[in-house]
Amino acid sequence: MTDLIDLDDLPVRAIKDVPQERLCLRCRAPFWSEGFGERICRRCKGSSTWQTLVQSVRPPGRRR
């Protein structure tokens, strides 16, 4: 038996949403990005400035 991939199960991406090297919007250093939604490099995301900013704009969790 062969394992076939059902194309309907694959995620749909925009034509230009491809993995490629991009420039970080914060430090302008080139880094490998998995898609156009990833524009901040790993080094900048690990900085205390970035972490503080992310925590301050994250909406509070929903309570049930």
Secondary structure, DSSP 8 states (H G I E B T S, - for coil): ------GGGS----TT---EEEE-TTT--EEEESSTT--S-HHHHTSHHHHHHHHHHS------
